[in-house]
């Protein structure tokens, strides 16, 4: 289980080869939410899956009974802005087994 957040952490984007995809598809997704104390905590998600035709850049999940869109940062994209908008954003880590799928910033709606 991940423990601490690292602001300097680089987001790893994996090659989408057949071996990777097979391993990814065989594992249930795990979602961790960043707490105010910079610790990752597991989140109970009822469902989580990639959006079709999105190259795994966006996932959807049902967390705490609400639909949540998880937009993975990295690969040229930037995290959502902080400051006045920070209260609207949640920080997630999405994993499939031991594969880090991506680090996500999202709006809940």
Kinemage of the C-alpha trace (Angstrom):
@kinemage 1
@onewidth
@group {chain A} dominant
@subgroup {mainchain}
@vectorlist {calphas} color= white
{ca unk a 1} P 0.000 0.000 0.000
{ca unk a 2} L 1.386 3.454 -0.827
{ca unk a 3} L 2.180 5.612 2.156
{ca unk a 4} L 3.391 9.169 1.502
{ca unk a 5} L 2.782 11.608 -1.320
{ca unk a 6} L 5.825 12.945 -3.093
{ca unk a 7} L 5.383 16.342 -4.757
{ca unk a 8} L 8.322 15.612 -7.031
{ca unk a 9} L 6.936 12.232 -8.062
{ca unk a 10} L 6.951 11.726 -11.802
{ca unk a 11} L 3.930 10.007 -13.250
{ca unk a 12} L 4.882 6.831 -15.023
{ca unk a 13} L 3.108 6.150 -18.263
{ca unk a 14} L 3.374 2.544 -19.283
{ca unk a 15} L 3.646 1.219 -22.790
{ca unk a 16} L 0.307 -0.207 -23.772
{ca unk a 17} L 1.663 -3.517 -24.944
{ca unk a 18} L -0.236 -6.771 -24.807
{ca unk a 19} L 1.535 -8.093 -21.702
{ca unk a 20} L 0.836 -4.911 -19.766
{ca unk a 21} L -2.803 -4.810 -20.879
{ca unk a 22} L -3.315 -8.448 -19.926
{ca unk a 23} L -1.879 -7.877 -16.460
{ca unk a 24} L -3.911 -4.703 -16.034
{ca unk a 25} L -7.173 -6.367 -17.043
{ca unk a 26} L -6.597 -9.271 -14.652
{ca unk a 27} L -6.413 -7.061 -11.548
{ca unk a 28} L -9.144 -5.233 -9.681
{ca unk a 29} L -8.641 -1.491 -9.471
{ca unk a 30} L -7.695 -0.010 -6.124
{ca unk a 31} L -8.195 3.670 -5.405
{ca unk a 32} L -6.400 5.671 -2.744
{ca unk a 33} L -7.316 9.226 -1.721
{ca unk a 34} L -4.814 11.743 -0.404
{ca unk a 35} L -5.580 12.987 3.075
{ca unk a 36} L -4.767 16.363 4.586
{ca unk a 37} L -1.827 14.712 6.342
{ca unk a 38} L -0.316 13.686 2.960
{ca unk a 39} L -1.074 10.017 3.537
{ca unk a 40} L -2.774 7.774 1.005
{ca unk a 41} L -5.906 6.078 2.295
{ca unk a 42} L -7.813 3.334 0.496
{ca unk a 43} L -11.205 4.291 -0.883
{ca unk a 44} L -14.048 1.843 -1.233
{ca unk a 45} L -15.141 2.158 -4.848
{ca unk a 46} L -18.233 0.297 -5.984
{ca unk a 47} L -17.022 0.324 -9.583
{ca unk a 48} L -14.044 1.581 -11.532
{ca unk a 49} L -13.302 1.241 -15.231
{ca unk a 50} L -11.588 3.100 -18.061
{ca unk a 51} L -13.739 5.155 -20.380
{ca unk a 52} L -13.995 3.446 -23.777
{ca unk a 53} L -11.640 4.836 -26.435
{ca unk a 54} L -9.824 7.133 -24.011
{ca unk a 55} L -6.405 5.400 -24.066
{ca unk a 56} L -6.734 4.821 -20.311
{ca unk a 57} L -6.371 8.570 -19.681
{ca unk a 58} L -9.764 8.810 -17.987
{ca unk a 59} L -11.485 6.399 -15.671
{ca unk a 60} L -14.828 6.563 -13.958
{ca unk a 61} L -15.692 5.250 -10.549
{ca unk a 62} L -18.496 5.300 -8.029
{ca unk a 63} L -17.005 6.491 -4.751
{ca unk a 64} L -19.094 7.118 -1.644
{ca unk a 65} L -22.179 6.567 -3.801
{ca unk a 66} L -21.299 9.388 -6.245
{ca unk a 67} L -19.985 9.169 -9.814
{ca unk a 68} L -16.400 10.420 -10.028
{ca unk a 69} L -14.306 11.048 -13.120
{ca unk a 70} L -10.613 10.310 -12.653
{ca unk a 71} L -8.381 12.153 -15.122
{ca unk a 72} L -4.860 10.787 -15.019
{ca unk a 73} L -2.146 13.418 -15.098
{ca unk a 74} L 1.094 12.965 -16.948
{ca unk a 75} L 1.759 12.384 -20.617
{ca unk a 76} L 1.752 16.141 -21.236
{ca unk a 77} L -1.247 17.044 -19.099
{ca unk a 78} L -1.013 19.125 -15.950
{ca unk a 79} L -2.737 18.839 -12.585
{ca unk a 80} L -5.792 21.003 -12.058
{ca unk a 81} L -5.016 24.445 -10.608
{ca unk a 82} L -4.791 24.941 -6.875
{ca unk a 83} L -5.665 27.967 -4.764
{ca unk a 84} L -9.281 29.111 -4.955
{ca unk a 85} L -10.261 25.954 -6.828
{ca unk a 86} L -8.395 23.586 -4.526
{ca unk a 87} L -11.471 22.805 -2.448
{ca unk a 88} L -13.182 21.297 -5.478
{ca unk a 89} L -10.334 18.941 -6.292
{ca unk a 90} L -9.532 15.557 -4.864
{ca unk a 91} L -6.242 13.758 -5.334
{ca unk a 92} L -6.343 10.030 -6.056
{ca unk a 93} L -3.923 7.257 -6.849
{ca unk a 94} L -5.274 4.544 -9.122
{ca unk a 95} L -3.671 1.115 -9.011
{ca unk a 96} L -4.392 -2.253 -10.572
{ca unk a 97} L -2.688 -4.879 -8.457
{ca unk a 98} L 0.927 -3.736 -8.242
{ca unk a 99} L 0.655 -1.508 -11.341
{ca unk a 100} L 0.389 2.215 -10.756
{ca unk a 101} L -2.122 3.173 -13.425
{ca unk a 102} L -1.825 6.864 -12.665
{ca unk a 103} L -2.156 9.706 -10.245
{ca unk a 104} L -5.397 11.609 -10.639
{ca unk a 105} L -6.882 14.974 -9.861
{ca unk a 106} L -10.612 15.167 -10.202
{ca unk a 107} L -13.800 17.070 -9.581
{ca unk a 108} L -16.608 15.242 -7.891
{ca unk a 109} L -20.090 15.962 -9.169
